[in-house]
Amino acid sequence: MNNSGRWSFSSLVLATLGLSLFGVGCEPEETGIPTGRVCMLDKQTMSRFPVDIILVVDRSGSMSGQLWTDTTTALHSFFLDPASFGVRVALNLFPAPTSYNACDPALYNPPQIAPQVLPGGAAQLGGAFDFGTGGGTPMYAALDGTYLYAEAYLDANPDYKIVVVLTSDGAPTSSGCDDVYGTAENWGSIEVIAARAARAFESHRIETYGVIMDPSASSALDAIAAAGGSFEAFDVSADVSQFAQRIGEIRDSVAVEGCEYGIPNSDLPVTIVFEPGLVNIYMQGSGLAPEAVPRVSTPDVCGGQQGWYYDNADAPSVIILCPVTCSFFANDPMLGLVYEYGCETETR
């Protein structure tokens, strides 16, 4: 979503079109924003990105027995948790049930179970676990196919967000797969898989979370999670019963992550060249006066204070709230975000 070419304005053009410099079709006292801001051209309520979760679940032979029972029990619990209702979830099992080693990414693109809205889709998602366990750990193929699907979906639906949750009890394997990707070293390379997660995150902001089911998976999943933007995998290997809690925490963090917003298209009947330095953001609740949220240059500057930043300062397409500001939305469902364009951005 690139805003270049959408926006350039002059008071003469706007006056010719009969548009108010206080905002399109409104007087200053109607905007809810402080009066006297004759620079304001556009004001809109912003909408969060809908979020899909794609589960990529290891069903290799080493996952058999109690570990598979505990894993599927936790996922069933997640599907039927009232806190999950309304969440869209897709599922890929690896190796794919149709092939022992399943090295072809096409077996995971599209997901074996398409996105389902919970709780209605719980039965279809849970039914896939009846395939049981068996085979190796073709982690690259599973993730590559998942990312290819997610990247294409986001290209067609730029106002969505997708996160990937990878669960595994071991390191990636190369057995039987080197004929697909070349050498066995490349196929089982944690660095190669982490680099693929990094590309998905950098190009489409697809975050990858990891859940470690056995200590032997720690190196791989920690590296993949870090490269995929979630910093560090959750380790439940000492107590697999924590899996349901951890995946719930991922769900809740994804809900808060809905604090990513696409920059609204202008409603002005003129072609305007978008200027990143002319955007202001306000929080507004029922019966409360708008509160300005200052822009910060990068997420590192957020600290423990309010703020927002662009995904790309030079060519922005997404507005992202700092964690403190984001937490207000998690705790107050009546809180809204107002976008104002035209006045110099307030910063800190």
C-alpha positions as CSV (number, residue, x, y, z in Angstrom):
1,M,0.0,0.0,0.0
2,N,2.0,3.0,-1.3
3,N,0.6,6.5,-0.7
4,S,2.7,8.3,-3.2
5,G,0.6,10.0,-5.9
6,R,-2.5,10.1,-3.7
7,W,-2.0,13.5,-2.2
8,S,-0.7,17.5,-3.2
9,F,-2.8,20.3,-2.3
10,S,-3.0,24.1,-2.3
11,S,-5.4,26.5,-0.7
12,L,-6.3,27.9,-4.2
13,V,-7.3,24.4,-5.5
14,L,-9.3,23.7,-2.4
15,A,-11.0,27.0,-2.4
16,T,-11.9,26.5,-6.1
17,L,-13.5,23.2,-5.1
18,G,-15.3,24.8,-2.2
19,L,-13.5,22.7,0.5
20,S,-13.0,24.1,4.0
21,L,-9.4,24.4,5.2
22,F,-10.6,23.2,8.6
23,G,-11.4,19.8,7.1
24,V,-13.6,18.4,4.4
25,G,-17.2,19.3,4.9
26,C,-16.8,20.4,8.5
27,E,-16.2,23.5,10.6
28,P,-13.5,23.6,13.2
29,E,-15.9,23.0,16.2
30,E,-17.3,19.8,14.5
31,T,-14.0,18.0,14.1
32,G,-13.3,17.1,17.8
33,I,-9.8,18.3,17.1
34,P,-8.6,21.5,18.7
35,T,-10.0,24.6,16.9
36,G,-7.8,27.0,15.0
37,R,-6.0,24.3,13.0
38,V,-6.6,25.9,9.6
39,C,-4.0,23.5,8.1
40,M,-6.2,20.4,8.5
41,L,-7.5,18.9,5.2
42,D,-8.7,15.5,6.1
43,K,-10.0,13.7,9.3
44,Q,-11.1,10.1,9.5
45,T,-11.6,7.3,12.0
46,M,-9.0,4.6,11.5
47,S,-9.6,0.8,11.4
48,R,-7.3,-1.9,12.6
49,F,-6.0,-4.6,10.3
50,P,-7.9,-7.9,10.6
51,V,-5.5,-10.6,11.8
52,D,-5.2,-14.3,10.7
53,I,-3.2,-16.9,12.6
54,I,-1.7,-19.8,10.7
55,L,-0.6,-22.7,12.9
56,V,2.3,-24.7,11.5
57,V,2.3,-27.9,13.7
58,D,5.0,-30.6,13.7
59,R,3.5,-34.1,13.4
60,S,6.8,-35.9,12.9
61,G,7.3,-39.4,14.4
62,S,9.0,-38.0,17.5
63,M,5.8,-36.1,18.3
64,S,3.9,-39.4,18.9
65,G,2.4,-40.6,22.1
66,Q,1.7,-38.3,25.1
67,L,3.4,-35.3,23.4
68,W,0.9,-35.5,20.5
69,T,-2.0,-36.0,22.8
70,D,-0.9,-32.9,24.9
71,T,-0.4,-30.8,21.8
72,T,-3.8,-31.6,20.2
73,T,-5.6,-31.2,23.6
74,A,-4.1,-27.8,24.0
75,L,-5.1,-26.7,20.5
76,H,-8.6,-28.0,20.9
77,S,-8.8,-26.0,24.1
78,F,-7.5,-22.9,22.2
79,F,-10.1,-23.4,19.5
80,L,-13.0,-23.5,22.0
81,D,-11.8,-20.8,24.4
82,P,-14.3,-18.0,24.4
83,A,-11.3,-15.6,24.2
84,S,-10.6,-17.1,20.7
85,F,-14.1,-16.6,19.4
86,G,-14.0,-14.5,16.2
87,V,-10.4,-15.2,15.5
88,R,-9.5,-16.7,12.1
89,V,-7.2,-19.6,12.2
90,A,-5.6,-21.7,9.4
91,L,-3.6,-25.0,9.9
92,N,-0.6,-26.7,8.3
93,L,0.7,-30.0,9.6
94,F,4.2,-31.1,8.7
95,P,5.1,-33.4,7.3
96,A,1.9,-33.0,5.2
97,P,-0.4,-36.0,5.8
98,T,-0.4,-36.9,2.1
99,S,3.4,-37.5,2.0
100,Y,5.9,-39.2,4.4
101,N,8.6,-36.5,4.0
102,A,6.5,-33.8,2.3
103,C,9.4,-31.7,1.0
104,D,7.3,-29.8,-1.5
105,P,6.2,-26.3,-0.3
106,A,3.1,-26.7,-2.6
107,L,1.7,-29.1,0.0
108,Y,1.4,-26.2,2.4
109,N,0.2,-23.6,0.0
110,P,-2.7,-23.0,0.5
111,P,-2.9,-24.2,4.1
112,Q,-4.3,-27.7,4.5
113,I,-7.1,-26.2,6.5
114,A,-8.1,-22.8,5.1
115,P,-8.8,-20.0,7.6
116,Q,-11.7,-20.8,9.9
117,V,-13.5,-18.4,12.1
118,L,-13.7,-19.8,15.7
119,P,-15.5,-21.4,17.3
120,G,-17.4,-22.5,14.1
121,G,-14.3,-23.9,12.5
122,A,-13.1,-25.7,15.5
123,A,-14.3,-29.1,14.3
124,Q,-12.6,-28.9,10.9
125,L,-9.4,-27.7,12.4
126,G,-9.4,-30.3,15.1
127,G,-10.3,-33.1,12.7
128,A,-7.0,-32.7,10.9
129,F,-5.2,-34.1,14.1
130,D,-6.8,-37.5,13.4
131,F,-4.0,-38.0,10.8
132,G,-1.7,-38.7,13.8
133,T,2.1,-38.6,13.6
134,G,4.9,-39.9,11.3
135,G,7.8,-39.0,9.1
136,G,10.6,-36.4,9.4
137,T,10.7,-32.7,10.1
138,P,10.6,-30.8,6.7
139,M,10.4,-27.4,8.5
140,Y,11.6,-25.3,5.6
141,A,9.0,-26.7,3.2
142,A,6.2,-26.1,5.7
143,L,7.3,-22.6,6.4
144,D,8.1,-21.7,2.8
145,G,4.7,-22.9,1.6
146,T,3.0,-21.0,4.4
147,Y,4.9,-17.8,3.7
148,L,4.2,-18.1,0.0
149,Y,0.5,-18.3,0.7
150,A,0.5,-15.5,3.2
151,E,2.6,-13.2,1.0
152,A,0.2,-13.7,-1.9
153,Y,-2.8,-13.2,0.3
154,L,-1.5,-9.9,1.7
155,D,-0.6,-8.7,-1.8
156,A,-4.2,-9.1,-2.7
157,N,-5.6,-8.0,0.8
158,P,-3.2,-5.3,2.0
159,D,-5.4,-4.3,4.9
160,Y,-4.9,-7.7,6.6
161,K,-2.2,-9.0,8.9
162,I,-1.0,-12.6,9.2
163,V,1.0,-14.2,11.9
164,V,2.5,-17.7,11.8
165,V,2.8,-19.9,14.9
166,L,5.4,-22.7,14.5
167,T,5.4,-25.6,17.0
168,S,8.0,-28.4,16.9
169,D,9.9,-30.8,19.2
170,G,13.1,-31.0,17.1
171,A,15.5,-29.6,14.6
172,P,14.7,-29.4,10.9
173,T,15.7,-32.5,8.9
174,S,17.1,-32.9,5.4
175,S,16.4,-36.6,4.8
176,G,14.8,-37.1,1.4
177,C,14.6,-33.4,0.7
178,D,17.9,-32.5,-0.8
179,D,16.6,-33.3,-4.3
180,V,14.1,-30.4,-3.9
181,Y,16.4,-27.7,-2.5
182,G,19.9,-28.9,-3.3
183,T,22.2,-30.0,-0.6
184,A,21.2,-31.6,2.7
185,E,23.1,-28.9,4.5
186,N,20.9,-26.2,3.0
187,W,17.7,-28.2,3.7
188,G,18.4,-28.6,7.4
189,S,20.1,-25.3,7.9
190,I,18.6,-23.2,10.7
191,E,20.2,-20.1,9.2
192,V,18.5,-20.7,5.8
193,I,15.1,-21.2,7.5
194,A,15.6,-18.2,9.7
195,A,16.5,-16.1,6.7
196,R,13.2,-17.2,5.0
197,A,11.3,-16.0,8.1
198,A,13.2,-12.7,8.0
199,R,12.2,-12.1,4.4
200,A,8.5,-12.7,5.2
201,F,8.7,-10.3,8.1
202,E,10.6,-7.6,6.2
203,S,8.6,-7.7,3.0
204,H,5.1,-8.3,4.4
205,R,5.3,-7.9,8.2
206,I,4.5,-11.6,8.7
207,E,5.5,-12.3,12.3
208,T,6.6,-15.8,13.2
209,Y,6.1,-17.1,16.8
210,G,7.7,-20.4,18.0
211,V,6.6,-22.9,20.6
212,I,9.3,-25.3,21.8
213,M,7.9,-28.8,22.6
214,D,11.3,-30.4,23.4
215,P,14.7,-28.8,24.2
216,S,16.2,-30.1,20.9
217,A,14.0,-27.6,19.1
218,S,15.3,-24.6,21.0
219,S,18.1,-23.4,18.7
220,A,15.9,-23.6,15.6
221,L,12.8,-22.0,17.0
222,D,14.6,-19.3,18.9
223,A,16.4,-18.3,15.7
224,I,13.3,-18.4,13.6
225,A,11.2,-16.4,16.1
226,A,14.0,-13.8,16.3
227,A,14.2,-13.5,12.6
228,G,10.5,-13.5,12.2
229,G,10.0,-10.5,14.5
230,S,8.8,-12.1,17.8
231,F,12.2,-12.1,19.4
232,E,12.2,-15.5,21.2
233,A,10.2,-18.7,21.1
234,F,8.0,-19.9,24.0
235,D,9.5,-23.0,25.7
236,V,7.0,-25.4,27.1
237,S,9.3,-28.5,27.0
238,A,9.4,-28.7,30.8
239,D,5.6,-28.6,31.1
240,V,3.7,-29.2,27.9
241,S,0.5,-28.4,29.8
242,Q,1.5,-24.8,29.5
243,F,1.1,-25.0,25.7
244,A,-2.6,-23.9,25.8
245,Q,-1.6,-20.9,28.0
246,R,1.3,-19.9,25.7
247,I,-0.8,-20.1,22.5
248,G,-3.4,-18.0,24.3
249,E,-0.8,-15.4,25.0
250,I,0.2,-15.3,21.4
251,R,-3.5,-14.9,20.5
252,D,-3.8,-12.0,23.0
253,S,-0.6,-10.3,21.7
254,V,-2.0,-10.6,18.1
255,A,-5.2,-8.9,19.3
256,V,-3.1,-6.1,20.7
257,E,-1.1,-6.1,17.5
258,G,-4.2,-5.1,15.8
259,C,-2.7,-1.7,16.7
260,E,-1.4,-1.6,13.2
261,Y,-3.4,0.7,10.9
262,G,-3.3,1.3,7.2
263,I,-3.0,5.0,6.2
264,P,-6.4,6.0,5.1
265,N,-7.1,6.9,1.5
266,S,-8.0,10.6,1.1
267,D,-11.6,11.4,0.6
268,L,-10.7,14.7,-1.1
269,P,-11.9,15.0,-4.7
270,V,-8.4,16.1,-5.8
271,T,-5.1,14.3,-6.4
272,I,-2.9,14.9,-3.4
273,V,0.8,14.0,-2.9
274,F,1.0,12.4,0.5
275,E,3.5,14.1,3.0
276,P,4.4,11.9,5.9
277,G,5.2,14.9,8.1
278,L,1.6,16.2,7.9
279,V,-0.1,13.4,9.8
280,N,-1.4,13.5,13.4
281,I,-3.1,10.8,15.4
282,Y,-5.6,11.2,18.3
283,M,-7.1,8.8,20.7
284,Q,-10.8,9.4,21.4
285,G,-13.2,7.6,23.7
286,S,-16.9,7.9,24.3
287,G,-17.5,11.4,25.9
288,L,-13.8,12.1,26.2
289,A,-11.8,14.9,24.5
290,P,-9.3,13.7,21.8
291,E,-5.8,13.2,23.1
292,A,-2.9,13.7,20.7
293,V,-0.4,10.8,20.3
294,P,3.0,12.0,19.3
295,R,5.0,10.4,16.5
296,V,8.4,8.8,17.3
297,S,11.1,8.1,14.8
298,T,11.5,4.3,15.4
299,P,10.1,1.7,17.7
300,D,13.2,1.9,19.9
301,V,12.2,5.4,20.9
302,C,8.8,4.3,22.2
303,G,10.2,3.4,25.7
304,G,7.4,3.4,28.3
305,Q,5.6,6.4,26.7
306,Q,2.9,7.0,24.3
307,G,3.6,7.3,20.6
308,W,3.3,5.9,17.0
309,Y,5.7,5.4,14.1
310,Y,5.6,4.4,10.4
311,D,6.6,1.0,9.1
312,N,8.9,2.9,6.7
313,A,9.7,6.5,7.4
314,D,10.5,7.3,3.7
315,A,7.6,5.5,2.1
316,P,5.1,4.7,4.8
317,S,2.0,2.5,4.3
318,V,1.3,1.5,7.9
319,I,0.9,3.4,11.2
320,I,2.0,1.4,14.3
321,L,1.2,2.3,17.9
322,C,3.9,2.0,20.6
323,P,3.2,-0.7,23.2
324,V,1.9,1.8,25.9
325,T,-0.6,3.4,23.5
326,C,-1.5,-0.1,22.2
327,S,-2.3,-1.3,25.7
328,F,-5.0,1.3,26.1
329,F,-6.9,-0.2,23.2
330,A,-6.6,-3.7,24.7
331,N,-8.1,-2.5,27.9
332,D,-10.8,-0.1,26.5
333,P,-12.9,-1.5,23.6
334,M,-14.6,1.9,23.3
335,L,-11.4,3.7,22.5
336,G,-11.0,4.8,18.9
337,L,-8.2,6.3,16.8
338,V,-8.7,9.5,14.7
339,Y,-6.4,10.4,11.8
340,E,-5.8,14.0,10.8
341,Y,-4.0,15.1,7.7
342,G,-2.6,18.6,6.8
343,C,-1.0,19.9,9.9
344,E,2.7,19.5,10.9
345,T,3.1,16.2,12.8
346,E,3.5,16.4,16.6
347,T,6.6,14.5,17.7
348,R,8.6,13.7,20.8
